[in-house]
Amino acid sequence: MLRPLKGRWKGFDKVSIVYQKGKMQVMYSPKIEEEFIPILYKLAKARGISMVKLVNEMIRKGIESQMVRNQEKGNESSSMD
C-alpha cells in the first residue's frame, strides 16, 4: 500500500515519502507553474483525457525529442539513465 507523506527534504519544496512493500522511497514532485494549469486543463478537456495523461504525453514527447537531438549531435548522454 502506498502512503505518501508530504514535507520538506534537502531544500526541495515538494517531496513525497512513499512506503511500498515495506520500503521507504523519497520522490521529488515538481510543481507545475500556475499559469499553465488553465491551458493544460483546456487542452486535456478538448481531447477528452485527464490532465495527468496529457502532461505525461507532453513530457514523453519532449524527452524523446531531446534524445533524438542529442543523438544527431553525437552526444553520448542521450539515454534516460
N, C-alpha and C positions, 0 to 999 in steps of 0.2 A: 504494500500500500504506500502511495506517495503522500507525504505530509510536508508541504512547503512551509518554511518558517522564514519570513522576510526580515531583513535587518541590514546593518552596515557591516562591511568587511573590507579591510585594507583600502579605504578610500572610495570604494565603489558605492554609489547611491542605491543601487537596486541589485540585491543579491538574494537568491533563494537557497536555502539549505534543504535538500531533499533526501529523505531516507527511503532507500529502495532495497529490499531484500536484506535488511539489517545493516546496510552500508550507507554512510553519510557522503553526500556529494554536494559540493558548493558550485552553484551555477550562476554566472553573471547574466542578468536580464536587462539589456539596454532599453532605454525609454525612447519611444517614437516621439519626435517633436510634435507639439500640439497643432501646429499649422498644417501638418499632413493628415491629421485624423479625419476632417470632413471630406478631404479629397479621396482618401482611401475608402471611406465609407460609401461615397457616391459611386466610385468605380466598382467596388465589390457588389453593391446593390444592383447596378446596371448589368453585371454579369451573372447575378443570382448565386454568388458564392460568399463565404464568410470573409471577413477582413483578414483573419489569420491565414486562410488559404491564399488569398490574393498577395499578401506580404511575403509569404513563403515562396510563391511563384516568382515574384519580382526579385527576391534575394537570390534564388537559384539561377535565374537568367543572368543576373548581374555577375555572379561568381563565375558561371560558365563563360561569359563574355570576357571577363578579365583573364581567365585561364587561357583562352584562345589567343588573346593579345600577347600574353606572356610567352606562349609557345612560338608565336610568329616572330617575336623579338629574340628567341633563343634563350629565354630566361629559364633557369633550372627550377625556380621556385613556383612552378605552375601547378603543383599538386596541392590537394586540400589536406595536408597533414595536420 
